Amino acid sequence: MFAFWKKFATPSELRAAGVLGMNRRNYEIIAKSNNRRLYPLVDDKVQTKKLADKVGINTPHLIGVIEVQNEVNGFLSLVGQYREFVIKPAHGSGGKGVLVIKSFDEKQFVTASEKVLSYNEVYQHISNILSGLYSLGGQYDVAVLEEMVHFSNQFADFSYQGIPDVRVIVYRGFPAMAMMRLATKESGGRANLHQGAVGVGIDIKSGRALAAVSHNRPIRFHPDTGADLLDLRVPFWREHLEIAAKGYEMTGLGYLGADIVLDKFRGPMMLELNARPGLAIQIANGRGLRDLLKNIRKTYPEGLGFAERVDYVLK
């Protein structure tokens, strides 16, 4: 296995290891697989959620949408019947601008990381979302309010405070590669690798851990909980893969990343889809994507439904 965590690697070493680079991903995979007119289906979280409902994909319940500044004052009326909720930008990326509120009253709000915010601070956060502070390209945005995902006890030892998620790369409708992203103290409870979360490569056939990395370096134990990361196994694995595979029919995108969480009460739920998924998943798996995608393109059957494609992957 190629040492993906090497600080320096020559282009020839990367090619020999089958690593898919950024340029090849953009020009040979994304450009040929994803029609740009389809991007709004995944870049806009409101559209994504509505499409998911139509095809029967489980997602967090939509509480409401705030579209203009004069609606911000009324956000408490939207969440009044809920004990907890999440605020996120409709066009955000990388978890930026996501605010998780686990308890609140009219004067103060307690976040998932136990930070106490005033009404004015939450009001300002929503205003910042509308102004495009967290959106792709800084464009004006809308704020999405949805139900909070409940941390499954299955991962109690593997993530620090935040909800872990599974990223599945889907190519031509087939789940190709997967990893789980685990929050750490350094990442502020967010499952974001660039902020210090742990990436765990997941075997696509079994849902079991293959390897783990932090800051692109191999690790064995979670830096905060001490859990052995190679003991990780994702339950309801087939359900995870079916959600990811359905993303192909839902969007028409030939290459996408599906982010899925396991809710304590509702099981696997799709958080979002991405038309330009990053390439760090190769490091977490210790395996390149290039040859894997080529094999799917050259040898995998066409014309299968989502369940049949998952069957093919799991066989």
N, C-alpha and C positions, 0 to 999 in steps of 0.2 A: 504493500500500500504506500502511495506517495505521501511524504510528510507535508501535508497541507499547511501545517503551522510553521514551516520554515520561514524565517524572517526574510530571506532573500531566495528567490527561485528564478532560474533562467527561463526565457520563453520556451525553449525546447523542452525543459522539464515539465512545464505546465501543459504543453501540447501533448507530450507523451502520456501524461496522467489523465488526459481527456477533460481538462478543465475548460469550462465554457467561460470565455472572457466577456467583458462588457460590450465591446464592439461587435463581436460575433453574435452575442445575444440580441443586440439591437437590430442588426442588419440582416442576419440570417434566420433568426427565430421570430422575434417580435414583428418585424416589418412584413414577413411573409405569412404570419399566422393571425395577426390581429389587425382588422380594419379599423382605422382611426375613428371612424364615425361611431364605433361601438364603445369607445372609451368612456363616454359619459355614463354608461350603464353601471360602471364600477367606480368611477371617480366621484359620483354623486351618491352618497350613502342613502339618501331618501329613495332614489330610483332603484338602487340595489335591493333595498328592503321590500319595496313593492313588487319587484320582479320575483324575489325569493318567495313571497307569499303566494304568488300565482302558480309557481311550480312545486309548492309544498316543501320548501326548505325551512327548517326550524331556525328562527332568529329571535333576538330579544324583542319584546313587544315595544312598538312605537307609541310613546306617550303623546308627543306633539312636536310641532316644528315652529320655530320663531324665525320669521323672514325679514322683518324690518324693525328699526329701532323703537318705534312707538309701541311695539308688542312686548318689549323686554319687561316693562313694569308688571305685566300680567303673568310672568312665568310661574309664580306661586300658585295661581289658580289652575295651571296645567298639572302640577304635581301634587295638588292638595290631597288626593286620595291615595297617594303612595307614601311609603315609609322611607324609600331610598330610590335613587335614580342616577342616570348618567347624562352629562351634557357633552356633546361632541360636535365638531364642525362637519358639515355635510361633505366638504371637499378637502378634508385634512388628510395627512399621511404620517406614517411613523408614530402614531399615538400622540401627536402634538395637539394640544388644545382639549384633550379628553379630561374631564373632571368627574370623578366618581364620588357621589354623596351618599353616605351610608346612614345618616340620620340628620334631622333638621327640624327647626321650628321657624317662626317668622323672623327671628333675629339672627340666628347663627346656624351654620352648616358644618357638619363634621365629615371630613373626607375619609377615603379608605385608608389613608396613612395617618389618621388621627389628627390631622391638622384642622384647626377651627377657623372658619371663614365667616365674615360678617355678610349681611344681606348685600351691602354695597360692593363687596369684593366679588360675589357671585354675579351680581348685576353687571359689573365691569367685565368679568370674564365673558359673559354672553355678548356684550357689546363688542369686545375684541374679536370674537368669532365673526360677527356680522361685518366687521371692518376688513376681514380677510387676513388677520394677523397669522392664522395657522393654516390657511388654505394654499393649495397648489398655485404657484404663480402670484400669490397675493391678491387674488380676485375677491370681490365681494362674495360673502358666503351666507349660509343660513345655519342656525343652531338646531341640532337634533336632540330631543330629549327622549330617552328610552329607559326601559327597565334595567336594573342592575343584574349582572350575572352573579350567581352565588357560587362561591368557591367549593369545588367538590372535595370531599374528604380523601378521595383517592390520591390527591397530590399534596396533602398537608405537609409532608416532609420534604417536598421537592421545590417549593417556591416560597420566597420571602414576601408575605403580605399580598402581593398582587396575584391576579388570575393568570395562570399559564395558558398559552395557546399553542395549537398545532398549525404549522404552515405546510400545506401540501401543494407541490408544483404539479399542475395538470397540463398535459400536452396531447392535443388532438382528442381530448376527452378522457385520456387514461391517466390516473394518478401515477406520477413518475418518481417522485422523491419527497420525503417528508422530514420535518424536524419539529421538536417541541422547544418553545422559548420559555424559560423560567425566570421569574423576577428575582432580583437580589436587592440587598440593602443599597448597594451602589447605584442600581438602576432606579431607585426610588419606588420600588414596587411595580415597575412597568416591565412588560415582557419585550423589551427593545434591546437588541444585541449591541447597538451602537452606544447605548447608555450604560452598558455593563451587565446586561442579562446573560444568562447561560443558554447556549444552544446545544441541544441534544439530538443527534442524528437518530432517526427512527426507521427501523426496517419496514419497508412498504408492505411486506406480506404478513407480518406478525404484530406490528405495533410495539415492538420491544426496542429498547435503547441499543444503539450500536457504538456510540462514542459521544463524548461531550467536550465542548470548548468554551472558553471564556476569553474575550479579547483575542480571539483567533489562536489561542494556545490550548493544548489538551489538558483537561482536568478529569478527576475521577469523582470528587466529592463536592457537593454544593458548598460554596464559600460561607454561607450563613447558617444553614441547617445541619450541615455535615452529612446529609444523606448520600448514600452510594448511588450515583446517577445511572450506573449500569443496571440497577435494579428496577429502573423505571419501565412501566408497561402501560400503554394507553388502553383503557377499557372501551368497549363499544367501537372497536377499530373499524369494522366494516361500515358502521354508520358514519364514521368520519370520512371514509373514502367515498361513500355514496354522495354525501353532501358536496364534496369537492368535485366529483365527476358530474354532478348535476349542474355545476357552474358552467359547463360547456354548452349544454342545451339552453341554459338560462340567458347567456350572453352572446354566444356565437364566437367567443374568443378561443383561438386554438392554443394559446399559451397563457396561462394565468396562475396566480397564487391564491389559494383559498385559506383564510384564517378561521379556525374553528376552536371553540371553547367547550369545555364540558361543564354544564350547569348541574348543581347538586340535585335539582328537582326536575329539570326539563331535558336532561341528557345533552348530547352534542348539539351545538348551535353555531351557525355561521355568523361570524362578526362582520366580515367584509371580504371582497374579492379585489385582486390587484392585477392590472393588465401589464405591469412592468415589475414583477417580483424580483427582489435582489438575489445575489448569487452566493451569499454567505452560507446558504444551505449546503453547498458543496464542502465547505470546511467542516461543518458539523457532522457530515456523513463520511468525510474522508474519501470522497469519490467525486469524480467529475460528471457533469451533466451532458457534455457534448456527445459522447458515444451512446449514452442511454437514450437521448432524444433521437439520435440517428436510427437506433434500433427500432424504436416505436414507429418512426416514419417509414422505415423500409419493410418491417415484418409484421406489425400488429394489424389485425383485421379491421376492416371498415364496416360501417352500417350497423354497429351494435348499439343497444340502448345502454343507459348509465349502469344498470345493475349487471348487465352482461360484461361491460368493460371492467367493472370491479371484479367480477368472477374471473376474468382473464388474468388480471393482475395478481389475484390471490391464489391461482391454481399452482 
